Amino acid sequence: MSQDIWINLPVKDVERSTAFFNEIGLHAVSVGNERAKLAIGQTTILLFPVEAFEKFTGSKIADTSHSAEVIFSIGADSREEVDAFIQKVEFAGGRIFGKPSETDGWMYGAGFADLDGHRWNLLYMDASKMPKR
């Protein structure tokens, strides 16, 4: 059995979402407003228009203005990378719901919503400060 996994995500405007993800430094390629491929490391996220997504899932999309259906977490290499990335998100029109901050003395991250309200976070983990178990 294949071990590949693709995440499908509904968006209102594929081309606009593609531009947003490229502007914040992720690599997205669209096929017009039909679909787009967003590659993050070994993960592939396919962006589909809402109507297409609802057709092949047989259900309505989640209302991201009132609820979260998932959160995508992306690893960062430094605190500075988190700060710079979140600044790009703000400039590109994303909404920051968790400003950059430290948690437990070894994790530093921030959370944002893309143009369609899907939630993401960027997280730097300083292994040298990670508690020993």
C-alpha positions as CSV (number, residue, x, y, z in Angstrom):
1,M,0.0,0.0,0.0
2,S,1.2,3.5,-0.8
3,Q,2.4,5.5,2.2
4,D,1.7,8.9,0.5
5,I,-0.8,11.2,2.0
6,W,-2.4,14.3,0.6
7,I,-4.4,16.8,2.5
8,N,-7.3,18.5,0.6
9,L,-8.3,21.9,1.7
10,P,-11.3,24.0,0.4
11,V,-10.6,27.6,-0.5
12,K,-12.8,30.4,-1.9
13,D,-10.3,31.5,-4.6
14,V,-7.5,29.1,-5.6
15,E,-5.4,31.7,-7.4
16,R,-5.7,34.2,-4.5
17,S,-4.8,31.5,-2.0
18,T,-1.9,30.4,-4.2
19,A,-0.6,33.9,-4.2
20,F,-0.9,34.2,-0.4
21,F,1.0,31.0,0.3
22,N,3.8,32.1,-2.2
23,E,3.9,35.5,-0.6
24,I,4.6,34.0,2.9
25,G,7.4,31.8,1.6
26,L,5.7,28.5,1.0
27,H,5.7,27.0,-2.5
28,A,2.3,26.7,-4.2
29,V,1.5,26.1,-7.9
30,S,-2.1,26.5,-9.3
31,V,-3.9,25.2,-12.3
32,G,-6.0,28.3,-12.8
33,N,-8.8,28.4,-10.3
34,E,-9.3,24.6,-10.6
35,R,-6.8,23.5,-8.0
36,A,-3.4,24.2,-6.5
37,K,-0.6,22.1,-5.0
38,L,1.1,23.4,-1.8
39,A,4.3,21.5,-0.9
40,I,5.7,21.8,2.6
41,G,8.6,19.5,3.2
42,Q,7.3,16.0,2.4
43,T,3.6,17.1,2.9
44,T,1.3,17.9,0.0
45,I,-1.7,20.1,0.5
46,L,-4.1,20.4,-2.4
47,L,-6.3,23.5,-2.6
48,F,-9.7,23.1,-4.2
49,P,-12.6,25.5,-4.8
50,V,-15.3,25.1,-2.1
51,E,-17.8,23.7,-4.6
52,A,-15.4,20.9,-5.8
53,F,-14.4,20.1,-2.3
54,E,-18.1,19.8,-1.2
55,K,-18.9,17.6,-4.2
56,F,-16.2,15.0,-3.6
57,T,-16.7,15.0,0.2
58,G,-20.5,14.9,0.1
59,S,-20.7,17.6,2.9
60,K,-20.6,21.3,3.5
61,I,-17.3,22.9,4.5
62,A,-16.7,24.0,8.1
63,D,-17.4,27.6,8.9
64,T,-13.9,28.7,9.8
65,S,-15.2,32.0,11.2
66,H,-16.8,30.2,14.1
67,S,-14.8,26.9,14.4
68,A,-11.5,25.2,13.6
69,E,-11.5,22.0,11.6
70,V,-7.7,21.3,12.0
71,I,-4.5,23.1,12.7
72,F,-1.4,22.7,10.5
73,S,1.9,22.9,12.4
74,I,5.1,23.8,10.6
75,G,8.5,23.5,12.2
76,A,10.9,26.5,12.3
77,D,14.6,26.5,12.6
78,S,14.8,29.5,15.0
79,R,12.8,32.1,16.9
80,E,13.8,34.7,14.3
81,E,12.3,32.5,11.6
82,V,9.0,32.4,13.5
83,D,9.0,36.2,13.8
84,A,9.9,36.9,10.2
85,F,7.3,34.4,8.9
86,I,4.5,35.8,11.0
87,Q,5.4,39.3,9.8
88,K,5.0,38.0,6.2
89,V,1.6,36.5,7.1
90,E,0.4,39.8,8.4
91,F,1.6,41.7,5.3
92,A,0.0,39.1,3.0
93,G,-3.4,39.5,4.7
94,G,-3.5,36.5,7.1
95,R,-4.9,36.9,10.6
96,I,-2.6,36.3,13.6
97,F,-4.5,34.6,16.4
98,G,-1.4,33.7,18.5
99,K,1.4,36.3,18.6
100,P,4.9,34.9,18.8
101,S,5.6,33.7,22.4
102,E,7.5,31.2,24.4
103,T,5.9,28.2,26.1
104,D,7.5,26.1,28.8
105,G,10.9,27.7,28.3
106,W,11.8,25.7,25.1
107,M,9.1,26.2,22.6
108,Y,8.5,29.4,20.6
109,G,5.7,29.8,18.2
110,A,2.8,31.7,16.7
111,G,-0.5,31.0,15.2
112,F,-2.3,32.4,12.1
113,A,-5.3,31.9,9.9
114,D,-4.9,32.0,6.1
115,L,-7.3,33.8,3.8
116,D,-10.0,31.1,4.3
117,G,-9.7,30.9,8.0
118,H,-7.7,27.6,8.1
119,R,-5.5,27.6,11.2
120,W,-1.7,27.2,11.1
121,N,1.1,27.5,13.6
122,L,4.8,27.8,13.3
123,L,6.9,26.3,16.1
124,Y,10.6,26.4,17.0
125,M,11.6,23.9,19.6
126,D,15.0,24.4,21.3
127,A,16.0,20.8,22.0
128,S,18.8,22.0,24.3
129,K,16.2,23.4,26.7
130,M,13.7,20.6,26.4
131,P,13.0,19.0,29.8
132,K,14.6,15.6,30.4
133,R,12.3,12.7,31.1
